[in-house]
Amino acid sequence: QENSAGLDGCRPTINSMLFGEASALRRAAEALGNASLARFFAGEERRWQRVLVLRLWSKRLQFFVTEAQPPPASLHREIRRMTFMGRQREVQTYFGCLACPQARRRGASKRSYFGSRRTCPLPRAWPRGKRVRVREIAGLTSPWYFRAVPRLPNALGPSFSAAWRQLHDPEGFGAKWGPRTTERRSPCYNFSTTAQCNWNGPSWPFETAKAGTALIHLLQEYPPQRAAGVASFEH
């Protein structure tokens, strides 16, 4: 998701997708009668689900969030190489100011690799190895879209469904033209960047479509909850 408020790190998107892929491959192995391969992919399912639940669920925010990690050094080398070749526009879309190695200071304007000035919302990058303090729509959609969230009654585990309260909250993702990609209450909402693709607030049809499918899975395949219902499709 290119330039997101959560920056670089271990994301709910990737881990949920890996769970979904392992689940599909496990079912295929079962259908082919390959028991050993089915056991392997069942183990992969458990692996990625544990990462999602134990590392990316924020009890404070009641939401799946990114665990911050620094961008690889190779990223900066690639940006410098493309800039030297005069092809910086090709990488700007994907990395923008979030790949900038300079400290991020609130309200301070800095020059990026692309020669333009921008303002970043964070004093510095999120603390490495820690969960970020911002909710992003991808942390709501991907876990349920890929069915990576454990199907446990709320009394037996964390109330993961509480995350859905943010869908129509005007200070969360609620908006007139589809859910925001970053919660409205966060100082990271709609931060300034020179990049073309930003997941910092504006609604994206791609993620809105995922939200609809994820909500269907929540209502049809998970225990009853009060955070979202059929009426959520009417908003």
DRENLOKE-249118 format. One record per atom (N, C-alpha, C): residue in three letters; x, z, y. Coordinates in steps of 0.02 Angstrom, whole numbers, padded with zeros to 5 digits, always signed. Each point is the difference from the previous one (the first is absolute). Layout:
! DRENLOKE-249118
ALAXZY/...
***
This chain:
! DRENLOKE-249118
GLN+00040+00000-00060/GLN-00040+00000+00060/GLN+00042+00000+00063/GLU+00054-00036-00002/GLU+00042-00012+00058/GLU+00008+00061+00044/ASN-00022-00005+00063/ASN+00012+00053+00049/ASN-00056+00052-00002/SER+00008+00050-00041/SER-00050+00052-00007/SER+00023+00065+00032/ALA-00046+00043+00018/ALA+00017+00063+00032/ALA+00040+00045-00045/GLY-00008-00007-00066/GLY+00037+00042-00046/GLY+00072-00021-00011/LEU+00018-00057+00028/LEU+00068-00026-00005/LEU+00020-00011-00073/ASP+00065+00003-00013/ASP+00026-00014-00067/ASP-00007+00060-00046/GLY-00009-00012-00064/GLY-00002+00055-00047/GLY-00037-00015-00064/CYS-00014+00053-00036/CYS-00038-00003-00062/CYS-00074+00000+00020/ARG-00034-00055-00012/ARG-00068-00010+00027/ARG-00054+00004-00053/PRO-00060+00021+00020/PRO-00057+00000-00047/PRO-00017-00071-00024/THR+00014-00050+00041/THR-00017-00069-00018/THR+00039-00022-00062/ILE+00066+00005+00003/ILE+00042-00024-00055/ILE-00013+00040-00064/ASN-00003+00066+00006/ASN-00009+00041-00059/ASN-00068-00011-00033/SER-00051-00010+00040/SER-00066-00014-00028/SER-00001-00067-00035/MET+00033-00050+00030/MET+00003-00066-00031/MET+00038+00003-00066/LEU+00056+00038-00002/LEU+00038+00006-00062/LEU-00042+00034-00055/PHE-00040+00048+00020/PHE-00046+00031-00048/PHE-00049-00052-00026/GLY-00028-00040+00045/GLY-00049-00050-00020/GLY+00030-00052-00047/GLU+00061-00021+00014/GLU+00033-00049-00043/GLU+00014+00029-00069/ALA+00024+00063-00001/ALA+00014+00033-00065/ALA-00064+00008-00040/SER-00055+00016+00034/SER-00064+00008-00034/SER-00023-00066-00031/ALA+00007-00055+00038/ALA-00021-00065-00025/ALA+00043-00021-00060/LEU+00065+00013+00003/LEU+00045-00019-00055/LEU-00012+00044-00061/ARG-00018+00063+00011/ARG-00016+00043-00057/ARG-00061-00025-00036/ARG-00052-00020+00037/ARG-00061-00025-00031/ARG+00013-00066-00037/ALA+00044-00042+00030/ALA+00017-00063-00034/ALA+00036+00013-00065/ALA+00047+00048+00001/ALA+00037+00018-00061/ALA-00048+00027-00054/GLU-00048+00041+00022/GLU-00049+00026-00048/GLU-00041-00056-00030/ALA-00020-00048+00041/ALA-00040-00056-00025/ALA+00039-00043-00049/LEU+00066-00002+00008/LEU+00043-00039-00045/LEU+00023+00040-00060/GLY-00019+00063-00003/GLY+00018+00042-00056/GLY+00072+00023+00001/ASN+00033-00002+00059/ASN+00069+00022+00006/ASN+00001+00073+00022/ALA+00000+00046-00049/ALA-00006+00071+00015/ALA+00060+00028+00039/SER+00060-00022-00018/SER+00060+00027+00033/SER+00002-00021+00073/LEU-00018-00062+00015/LEU-00001-00023+00069/LEU-00056+00034+00039/ALA-00056+00012-00033/ALA-00055+00035+00033/ALA+00021+00070+00019/ARG+00037+00034-00044/ARG+00023+00068+00015/ARG+00049-00001+00059/PHE+00043-00051+00003/PHE+00048-00006+00055/PHE-00036-00006+00067/PHE-00049-00045+00003/PHE-00034-00010+00064/PHE-00047+00058+00017/ALA-00024+00035-00051/ALA-00039+00061+00013/ALA+00045+00052+00035/GLY+00063+00003-00022/GLY+00048+00044+00032/GLY+00014-00020+00071/GLU+00002-00066+00012/GLU+00010-00025+00068/GLU-00060+00018+00044/GLU-00059-00004-00027/GLU-00059+00021+00038/GLU+00007+00072+00023/ARG+00017+00044-00047/ARG+00008+00071+00017/ARG+00054+00011+00052/ARG+00054-00038-00007/ARG+00056+00006+00046/ARG-00020-00013+00072/TRP-00032-00058+00011/TRP-00017-00018+00069/TRP-00058+00041+00027/GLN-00044+00023-00043/GLN-00053+00044+00023/GLN+00027+00068+00022/ARG+00051+00025-00036/ARG+00031+00063+00020/ARG+00034-00007+00068/VAL+00033-00056+00012/VAL+00032-00011+00065/VAL-00053+00002+00055/LEU-00055-00034-00011/LEU-00054-00003+00050/LEU-00027+00069+00015/VAL-00015+00038-00052/VAL-00032+00065+00008/VAL+00048+00055+00023/LEU+00059+00002-00030/LEU+00045+00056+00013/LEU+00044-00011+00062/ARG+00015-00062+00016/ARG+00044-00013+00057/ARG-00036-00025+00062/LEU-00055-00036-00009/LEU-00030-00034+00057/LEU-00066+00030+00023/TRP-00028+00048-00036/TRP-00062+00033+00023/TRP+00018+00056+00048/SER-00025-00004+00061/SER+00011+00051+00051/SER-00059+00048+00001/LYS+00013+00062-00020/LYS-00054+00050+00002/LYS-00020+00014+00072/ARG+00049-00004+00045/ARG-00014+00013+00071/ARG-00047-00052+00029/LEU+00012-00063-00015/LEU-00041-00054+00027/LEU-00057-00020-00047/GLN+00001+00026-00062/GLN-00050-00020-00050/GLN-00001-00076-00006/PHE+00060-00027-00014/PHE+00006-00073+00001/PHE+00064-00020-00037/PHE+00000-00061-00027/PHE+00061-00028-00029/PHE+00041-00032+00056/VAL+00062+00021+00008/VAL+00041-00025+00055/VAL+00068-00024-00027/THR+00040-00027+00044/THR+00067-00024-00017/THR+00050+00057+00000/GLU+00046-00002-00048/GLU+00057+00045+00001/GLU+00057-00038+00033/ALA+00023+00025+00057/ALA+00048-00038+00041/ALA+00067-00009-00034/GLN+00026-00060+00003/GLN+00067-00016-00023/GLN+00031-00049+00049/PRO+00066+00000+00007/PRO+00032-00046+00048/PRO-00002-00071-00026/PRO-00002-00050+00044/PRO+00004-00069-00022/PRO+00070-00013-00028/PRO+00006-00044-00048/PRO+00066-00015-00029/PRO+00045-00033+00052/ALA+00066+00012-00007/ALA+00048-00030+00046/ALA-00003-00076-00003/SER-00018-00027-00058/SER-00004-00072-00007/SER-00052-00031+00046/LEU-00051+00040+00019/LEU-00051-00025+00045/LEU+00030-00016+00068/HIS+00040+00046+00026/HIS+00031-00012+00066/HIS+00050-00057-00003/ARG+00036-00006-00055/ARG+00047-00056-00007/ARG-00037-00067+00001/GLU-00058-00002-00033/GLU-00039-00061-00002/GLU-00027-00017+00069/ILE-00022+00051+00037/ILE-00026-00013+00068/ILE+00056-00027+00045/ARG+00060+00030-00004/ARG+00055-00023+00041/ARG+00020-00072-00019/ARG-00002-00014-00065/ARG+00018-00067-00023/ARG-00050-00052+00026/MET-00064+00015-00005/MET-00051-00047+00023/MET+00001-00008+00075/THR+00015+00055+00036/THR+00005-00004+00073/THR+00058-00044+00021/PHE+00057+00007-00034/PHE+00059-00040+00014/PHE-00015-00074-00010/MET-00043-00015-00048/MET-00018-00069-00015/MET-00055-00026+00045/GLY-00025+00043+00045/GLY-00054-00020+00044/GLY-00067-00003-00034/ARG-00008+00035-00056/ARG-00062-00002-00038/ARG-00035+00069+00000/GLN+00009+00038+00055/GLN-00026+00068+00001/GLN-00076+00003-00004/ARG-00034-00053+00021/ARG-00073+00000-00003/ARG-00026+00002-00072/GLU+00041-00023-00046/GLU-00021-00001-00070/GLU-00002+00069-00030/VAL+00040+00047+00026/VAL+00000+00068-00027/VAL-00036+00048+00046/GLN-00014-00020+00061/GLN-00033+00045+00047/GLN-00068+00022-00026/THR-00036-00048-00029/THR-00067+00016-00025/THR+00001+00057-00050/TYR+00050+00001-00042/TYR+00000+00048-00055/TYR+00034+00067+00017/PHE+00047-00001+00047/PHE+00037+00061+00012/PHE-00009+00028+00071/GLY+00002-00042+00050/GLY-00012+00023+00068/GLY+00041+00060+00019/CYS-00029+00044+00040/CYS+00038+00058+00025/CYS+00009+00053-00053/LEU-00038-00003-00055/LEU+00006+00052-00050/LEU+00066-00005-00038/ALA+00033-00057+00003/ALA+00064-00007-00032/ALA+00058+00015+00048/CYS-00016+00015+00061/CYS+00051+00013+00050/CYS+00037+00065-00016/PRO+00068-00001+00001/PRO+00038+00060-00018/PRO+00003+00051+00056/GLN-00023-00017+00060/GLN+00004+00046+00056/GLN-00052+00056-00009/ALA+00016+00058+00030/ALA-00047+00056-00002/ALA-00064-00020+00036/ARG-00057+00024-00025/ARG-00064-00014+00032/ARG-00017+00058+00046/ARG-00008-00014+00064/ARG-00015+00052+00047/ARG-00067-00015+00033/ARG-00043+00050+00003/ARG-00067-00010+00027/ARG+00005-00023+00073/GLY-00030-00057+00013/GLY-00003-00025+00068/GLY+00065-00032+00024/ALA+00052-00001-00040/ALA+00064-00029+00020/ALA+00003-00072-00022/SER+00017-00043+00046/SER+00004-00071-00016/SER+00070-00018-00024/LYS+00005-00034-00056/LYS+00064-00020-00028/LYS+00000-00075-00013/ARG+00059-00027-00008/ARG+00005-00070-00018/ARG+00007-00007-00076/SER-00038-00044-00028/SER+00003-00012-00072/SER+00050-00056-00014/TYR+00007-00016-00064/TYR+00042-00056-00019/TYR-00023-00065+00032/PHE-00062-00002+00019/PHE-00029-00063+00023/PHE+00003-00007+00076/GLY+00035+00045+00033/GLY+00011-00006+00071/GLY-00057+00020+00045/SER-00057+00019-00029/SER-00058+00021+00040/SER-00002+00076+00002/ARG-00041+00026+00045/ARG-00004+00072+00009/ARG-00065+00025-00033/ARG+00004+00058-00030/ARG-00059+00028-00033/ARG+00002+00076+00003/THR-00056+00030-00011/THR-00005+00073+00000/THR-00021+00023-00069/CYS+00036+00046-00028/CYS-00017+00027-00066/CYS-00032+00068+00009/PRO-00047+00019-00043/PRO-00038+00062+00009/PRO+00034+00062-00026/LEU+00052-00007-00041/LEU+00029+00059-00032/LEU+00065+00020+00033/PRO+00011+00066+00010/PRO+00065+00022+00027/PRO+00057-00027-00042/ARG-00007+00003-00065/ARG+00046-00032-00046/ARG-00040-00021-00062/ALA+00033-00032-00046/ALA-00035-00019-00061/ALA-00027+00063-00035/TRP-00050-00009-00042/TRP-00028+00057-00037/TRP+00056+00034-00040/PRO-00003+00066-00009/PRO+00051+00036-00039/PRO+00005-00029-00071/ARG+00060-00015-00020/ARG+00011-00032-00065/ARG-00021+00047-00057/GLY-00033-00029-00049/GLY-00021+00039-00058/GLY-00061+00042+00012/LYS-00031-00005+00059/LYS-00059+00040+00017/LYS-00060-00047+00008/ARG-00059+00028-00012/ARG-00060-00039+00011/ARG-00012-00010+00075/VAL-00019-00060+00018/VAL-00012-00014+00071/VAL-00064+00035+00022/ARG-00008+00008+00065/ARG-00058+00036+00027/ARG-00051-00047+00033/VAL-00013-00054-00035/VAL-00050-00047+00026/VAL-00036-00031-00059/ARG-00066-00006+00008/ARG-00041-00033-00051/ARG-00003-00075+00015/GLU+00008-00040-00052/GLU-00005-00073+00006/GLU-00052-00024-00051/ILE-00037-00051+00019/ILE-00055-00023-00042/ILE+00023-00020-00071/ALA+00063-00022-00006/ALA+00025-00020-00066/ALA+00005+00060-00047/GLY+00006+00060+00027/GLY+00001+00060-00041/GLY-00069+00020-00025/LEU-00050-00033+00027/LEU-00069+00010-00023/LEU-00022-00055-00047/THR+00019-00061+00016/THR-00025-00057-00039/THR+00037-00010-00066/SER+00066-00005+00003/SER+00039-00018-00060/SER-00009+00048-00058/PRO+00001+00067+00010/PRO-00006+00045-00057/PRO-00065-00010-00039/TRP-00056-00012+00036/TRP-00063-00010-00035/TRP-00010-00073-00021/TYR+00027-00046+00038/TYR-00005-00071-00018/TYR+00031-00011-00069/PHE+00058+00030-00012/PHE+00034-00008-00065/PHE-00018+00055-00050/ARG-00048+00043+00019/ARG-00024+00054-00044/ARG+00057+00048-00019/ALA+00048+00009+00045/ALA+00057+00043-00015/ALA-00015+00074+00011/VAL-00053+00017+00034/VAL-00019+00070+00012/VAL-00028+00030-00064/PRO+00023+00058-00020/PRO-00026+00031-00062/PRO-00075+00012+00005/ARG-00035-00011-00055/ARG-00072+00011-00001/ARG-00015+00071-00021/LEU+00014+00046+00044/LEU-00010+00072-00015/LEU-00056+00027+00043/PRO-00043+00043-00029/PRO-00048+00035+00042/PRO+00037+00039+00053/ASN-00030+00005+00058/ASN+00034+00035+00055/ASN+00019+00071-00018/ALA-00038+00032-00044/ALA+00014+00069-00018/ALA+00064+00007-00040/LEU+00023-00055-00030/LEU+00058+00002-00044/LEU+00064-00026+00033/GLY-00005-00026+00059/GLY+00058-00027+00032/GLY-00011-00008+00075/PRO+00049-00029+00036/PRO-00007-00011+00072/PRO-00061-00043+00015/SER-00031+00013+00056/SER-00059-00038+00019/SER+00022-00065+00033/PHE+00025-00047-00042/PHE+00026-00063+00027/PHE-00053-00038+00038/SER-00063+00007-00020/SER-00053-00038+00033/SER-00008+00021+00073/ALA+00028+00057+00020/ALA-00005+00022+00070/ALA+00031-00052+00047/ALA+00046-00040-00026/ALA+00031-00052+00041/ALA-00051-00048+00030/TRP-00055-00010-00036/TRP-00050-00048+00023/TRP-00039+00023+00061/ARG+00008+00063+00020/ARG-00033+00023+00061/ARG+00028-00036+00061/GLN+00060-00028-00006/GLN+00031-00034+00056/GLN-00026-00070+00011/LEU-00036-00028-00048/LEU-00020-00070+00004/LEU-00041-00015+00062/HIS-00049+00043+00017/HIS-00044-00013+00057/HIS+00009+00051+00056/ASP+00048+00044-00007/ASP+00015+00048+00053/ASP+00028-00039+00060/PRO-00030+00005+00060/PRO+00025-00038+00058/PRO+00071+00019+00019/GLU+00022+00059-00020/GLU+00069+00020+00013/GLU+00045-00018-00059/GLY-00031-00025-00054/GLY+00037-00023-00058/GLY+00003-00075+00001/PHE-00034-00033-00050/PHE+00002-00072-00005/PHE-00063-00034+00026/GLY-00050+00039+00017/GLY-00063-00029+00022/GLY+00006-00043+00062/ALA-00026-00060-00002/ALA+00002-00045+00057/ALA-00057-00051-00007/LYS-00016-00033+00054/LYS-00057-00046+00002/LYS+00009-00060-00044/TRP+00061-00027-00003/TRP+00010-00064-00034/TRP+00038+00008-00065/GLY-00007+00056-00033/GLY+00036+00012-00063/GLY+00049+00057+00008/PRO+00019+00032-00055/PRO+00043+00059+00004/PRO+00068-00015+00030/ARG+00024+00046+00041/ARG+00067-00005+00028/ARG+00052+00007-00055/THR+00060-00023+00013/THR+00053+00006-00049/THR+00041+00064+00009/THR-00004+00032+00057/THR+00032+00065+00013/THR-00052+00044+00034/GLU-00001+00064-00017/GLU-00050+00045+00028/GLU+00005+00004+00076/ARG-00057+00002+00033/ARG-00004-00001+00073/ARG+00032+00061+00031/ARG-00004+00057-00032/ARG+00024+00063+00029/ARG+00076+00004+00003/SER+00035-00042-00037/SER+00072+00005-00004/SER+00035-00029+00061/PRO+00055+00031+00023/PRO+00039-00030+00055/PRO+00031-00067-00021/CYS+00002-00014-00065/CYS+00026-00063-00024/CYS-00051-00056+00005/TYR-00061+00016+00017/TYR-00052-00051+00004/TYR+00016-00052+00054/ASN+00000-00063-00020/ASN+00008-00055+00046/ASN+00067+00003+00038/PHE+00053+00022-00034/PHE+00065+00004+00033/PHE+00025-00069+00019/SER+00043-00002+00049/SER+00024-00063+00027/SER+00057-00028-00042/THR-00003-00064-00015/THR+00053-00032-00038/THR-00001-00075+00015/THR+00058-00031-00006/THR+00004-00072+00012/THR-00018-00041-00061/ALA-00008+00032-00057/ALA-00015-00036-00061/ALA-00070-00030+00002/GLN-00011-00050-00042/GLN-00064-00035+00000/GLN-00051+00033-00045/CYS+00022+00029-00055/CYS-00046+00030-00049/CYS+00006+00076+00003/ASN-00052+00033+00021/ASN+00002+00073+00008/ASN-00059+00033-00035/TRP+00015+00052-00038/TRP-00051+00040-00033/TRP-00002+00067+00038/ASN-00011-00005+00065/ASN+00004+00059+00043/ASN-00067+00017+00032/GLY-00054-00030-00023/GLY-00065+00015+00029/GLY-00050-00055-00009/PRO+00017-00063+00017/PRO-00049-00054-00005/PRO-00027-00009-00071/SER-00062-00021-00004/SER-00032-00012-00065/SER+00027-00065-00030/TRP+00013+00002-00067/TRP+00023-00059-00036/TRP-00051-00016-00054/PRO-00027-00061-00002/PRO-00049-00019-00052/PRO+00024+00013-00071/PHE+00065-00011-00012/PHE+00028+00012-00066/PHE-00011+00072-00023/GLU+00016+00047+00043/GLU-00006+00070-00018/GLU-00073+00023+00000/THR-00041-00030+00043/THR-00071+00015+00001/THR-00032-00020-00066/ALA+00020-00058-00027/ALA-00026-00022-00065/ALA+00021+00047-00055/LYS+00063+00023+00002/LYS+00023+00049-00049/LYS-00039+00065+00005/ALA-00018+00019+00061/ALA-00038+00062+00010/ALA-00068-00004-00035/GLY-00031-00059+00005/GLY-00065-00009-00033/GLY+00005+00007-00075/THR+00050-00032-00030/THR+00009+00005-00073/THR+00018+00071-00020/ALA+00044+00032+00039/ALA+00020+00069-00015/ALA-00059+00047+00003/LEU-00045-00011+00049/LEU-00060+00042+00006/LEU-00047-00010-00060/ILE-00006-00062-00023/ILE-00041-00013-00060/ILE+00028+00039-00060/HIS+00066-00002-00009/HIS+00031+00037-00055/HIS-00014+00075+00007/LEU+00006+00026+00062/LEU-00012+00071+00012/LEU-00071+00020-00021/LEU-00049-00042+00018/LEU-00070+00017-00012/LEU-00020-00011-00073/GLN+00029-00049-00033/GLN-00021-00017-00067/GLN+00040+00033-00055/GLU+00063+00017+00013/GLU+00044+00021-00054/GLU+00028+00071+00008/TYR-00014+00033+00055/TYR+00027+00066+00012/TYR-00055+00052+00004/PRO+00017+00065-00007/PRO-00051+00053+00004/PRO-00037-00001+00067/PRO-00061+00024+00001/PRO-00038+00002+00063/PRO+00038+00038+00054/GLN-00006-00023+00061/GLN+00033+00031+00056/GLN-00042-00012+00063/ARG+00016+00035+00053/ARG-00041-00004+00061/ARG+00036-00034+00058/ALA+00060-00024-00011/ALA+00040-00029+00054/ALA-00024-00070+00020/ALA-00026-00038-00049/ALA-00023-00068+00014/ALA-00055-00018-00049/GLY-00044-00046+00021/GLY-00055-00020-00043/GLY-00018-00072+00012/VAL-00057-00021-00027/VAL-00023-00069+00007/VAL-00010-00017+00074/ALA-00021+00049+00039/ALA-00012-00012+00071/ALA+00064-00020+00037/SER+00058+00015-00029/SER+00063-00018+00032/SER+00007-00075+00009/PHE-00034-00040-00042/PHE+00004-00073+00006/PHE-00039-00025+00060/GLU-00044+00041+00028/GLU-00041-00022+00055/GLU+00034+00008+00067/HIS+00055+00036+00002/HIS+00035+00013+00063/HIS+00041-00061+00020/
***
